[in-house]
Amino acid sequence: MTNPNSSNPKNSLDPERLERLRAEAKAPFRGLRQFFYIAFAASALLGGFIFFFKLLAGEDFSTTFFNLMVQLSVFGLMVGLLWLERRPS
């Protein structure tokens, strides 16, 4: 005699878990990507603060301003990618 639940694997998964598995199959590693977007955005924001205060301290304008713009661009890119990632499909 066999167990009625083991004959059909679809019956063994609860609907909530099945929905999470479908979402993961649709967008694999989504949580990992979001973690990296947040980590890189935080790093760029910190770098931006450092270069901003270097500008205020009077360091070489051309190099420091370029570095500040790079940091702010990376921050904007990461926020944009995170926004696209979190948008409902």
C-alpha positions in Angstrom: 0.0 0.0 0.0 1.4 3.4 -0.9 0.9 6.8 0.7 -1.6 8.9 -1.3 0.5 12.0 -0.8 3.7 10.5 -2.2 2.1 9.4 -5.5 1.5 13.0 -6.6 4.4 15.4 -5.8 2.2 18.5 -6.5 0.1 17.7 -3.5 3.0 17.6 -1.1 3.9 21.3 -1.6 1.9 23.9 0.2 0.8 26.8 -2.1 2.9 29.4 -0.4 6.1 27.4 -0.9 5.2 26.6 -4.5 4.7 30.3 -5.2 8.1 31.2 -3.7 9.7 28.5 -5.8 8.0 29.9 -8.9 9.2 33.4 -8.1 12.8 32.1 -7.6 12.6 30.2 -10.9 11.5 33.4 -12.6 14.2 35.6 -11.1 17.1 33.5 -9.8 19.4 35.0 -7.2 17.2 38.1 -6.9 17.9 38.5 -3.2 21.6 38.2 -3.7 21.6 40.8 -6.4 19.6 43.2 -4.2 22.1 42.6 -1.4 25.0 43.6 -3.7 23.1 46.7 -5.0 22.6 47.9 -1.5 26.2 47.1 -0.4 27.7 48.9 -3.5 25.3 51.9 -3.1 26.4 52.2 0.6 30.0 52.0 -0.4 29.6 54.7 -3.1 27.7 56.9 -0.7 30.5 56.7 1.8 33.1 57.4 -0.8 31.0 60.3 -2.0 31.0 61.8 1.5 34.7 61.4 1.8 35.4 63.1 -1.6 32.9 65.8 -0.8 34.8 66.7 2.4 38.1 66.4 0.6 36.8 69.1 -1.8 35.8 71.3 1.2 39.2 70.8 2.7 40.7 72.3 -0.5 42.4 69.3 -2.0 43.2 69.2 -5.8 39.9 70.1 -7.4 40.1 68.3 -10.7 41.0 64.8 -9.4 38.8 65.0 -6.3 35.8 66.4 -8.2 36.1 63.6 -10.8 36.3 61.0 -8.0 33.2 62.5 -6.4 31.3 62.3 -9.6 32.3 58.7 -10.1 31.0 57.8 -6.6 27.8 59.6 -7.1 27.3 58.0 -10.5 27.8 54.5 -9.0 25.4 55.4 -6.2 22.8 56.5 -8.8 23.3 53.4 -10.9 22.9 51.1 -7.9 19.8 52.8 -6.7 18.3 52.6 -10.2 19.1 48.9 -10.5 17.6 48.3 -7.1 14.5 50.2 -8.1 14.2 48.1 -11.3 14.8 44.9 -9.4 12.0 45.7 -6.8 9.5 46.8 -9.4 6.6 44.3 -9.7 6.7 42.4 -13.0 
